[in-house]
Amino acid sequence: MLSHKWKIALLGILLLPTATANGQGKNDTELERQRAIYKKYSPDNFDDGGEISHYVWKNFPAFFLHDTIARTNPARPLLEAPSRELANLSVEAEGEDRSLESYVTNSPQVDGMIVMSRGQIVFEAYPRMQGHDRHLGWSVTKVVVGAALAALEHQGKVDMAQPVETYVPDLKRTAWEGISVRNIVNMASGIKCLDSEGYQNTNGCIYRYEESLGLTAQHNDPMETLDVLRSMERHRAAGTKYEYVSADTFVIGMVVENISGQPLALALQSLVWDKIGAEADGMMMVSPDGRAAAHAGLSARLRDIARFGQLYTGDGMGAFDAAHQADLRSRNGIRFSPQQLFQLKERYGDDAPTHAAWQWDMIWADGAMFKGGYSGQGLYIDPDKELVVAFFGTANERGRSNDLLWVSRQLSNSGLFD
């Protein structure tokens, strides 16, 4: 047994600080770095890209209010089968040819990437985050909310042809009245609140919408989100053109809430999160008034985004129904306009996507589909090949994001997954 003298000596050793060459502890260095980021953060600069944005994307609940999308079921294990052939595959990214592994590892705009083939992880890398980190998915949130609506349709609880006020009476006697739920989920509402107005344009409708949620700095007179929605105008007939309107997703979130009788986070928990076998809770940003940021507020682990993607491959489609799969294939999707197709062909050539549906940004003739998010987030799925590619990123201060959408399409066409 140690003597009293030796106990005191041992305690002294255990309490000695861990020092670096300059006398400062390693943890202190990280602590000071994080505190410095908090001091630099403001509601005006958090989405400007670079170091501040990178930290905020990985710690969004530290800056904004959130509801929990609880993991209530056991995590579904994911089999790992790393492929050196895939890691070494040459891809074109940011104007250069290099291996997939080299690009993902060395691009400062890539935070993490996972590739799943036929239910197995064949590539996974976290160059600028940890696998256990939750990361803001921004608009990838939209397809999760769309999936919840599809699940309700599968249950016979929503008729997509009905006007939205059937499920959201608060939108009666507004520009939204008479627009079908289908046209809203397909981003063809005709509502004049385009994201293309610019997220930093303080006079724009999209800014006022996000401002009402507390997502961006207050530059206008405060308004509740419902009042902002009710003030919106329609600038074209519904169902005539695909236009990216984040407010459409918010309205879909309201449909899900009103039909389920639950806040969006709880509805997503029962309709989606419990079904994918998530390994961790998701987090959904909410406004001070308790309104979910349905268009952009989901933070989750990358593996759980990949698990969600598996709903659209193989047997996963059983979570929905044949009609939903047909919608995604094109039966009720919105074809891109000639001008939109021209712009897409400048990037993709003859392999350009043809239409959009159910909050997915791009759907190709072969059934592959993609949903992107601000600052370099993405989910690419090729159902026939049972391929899922999910990634997180952070744009730089000049607004440059990663090239992983283009890379994902190259992977899909590489022949490795045929």
Salt bridges, closest charged atoms under 4 A:
GLU30 OE2 - ARG33 NH2 3.02
GLU32 OE2 - ARG35 NH1 3.58
ASP44 OD1 - HIS219 NE2 2.92
GLU51 OE2 - ARG33 NH1 3.73
GLU51 OE1 - LYS40 NZ 3.62
GLU80 OE2 - ARG303 NH2 3.04
GLU96 OE1 - ARG98 NH2 3.43
GLU101 OE1 - ARG84 NH2 3.03
ASP111 OD1 - HIS54 NE2 3.47
ASP111 OD2 - HIS135 NE2 2.83
GLU124 OE2 - ARG303 NE 2.81
ASP133 OD1 - HIS132 NE2 3.78
GLU210 OE2 - HIS295 NE2 2.85
GLU243 OE1 - HIS235 NE2 3.03
GLU243 OE2 - ARG236 NE 3.04
GLU279 OE2 - ARG301 NH1 3.05
GLU279 OE1 - ARG307 NH1 2.79
ASP304 OD1 - ARG307 NH1 3.01
ASP321 OD2 - HIS154 ND1 3.74
ASP327 OD2 - ARG182 NH1 2.78
ASP327 OD1 - ARG331 NH2 3.55
ASP351 OD2 - ARG409 NE 2.77
ASP361 OD1 - LYS371 NZ 2.51
ASP366 OD2 - ARG409 NH2 3.03
ASP382 OD2 - LYS385 NZ 3.97
ASP384 OD1 - ARG329 NH2 2.72
GLU386 OE2 - ARG118 NH1 3.57
ASP403 OD1 - ARG347 NH2 2.71
ASP418 OD1 - LYS385 NZ 3.40
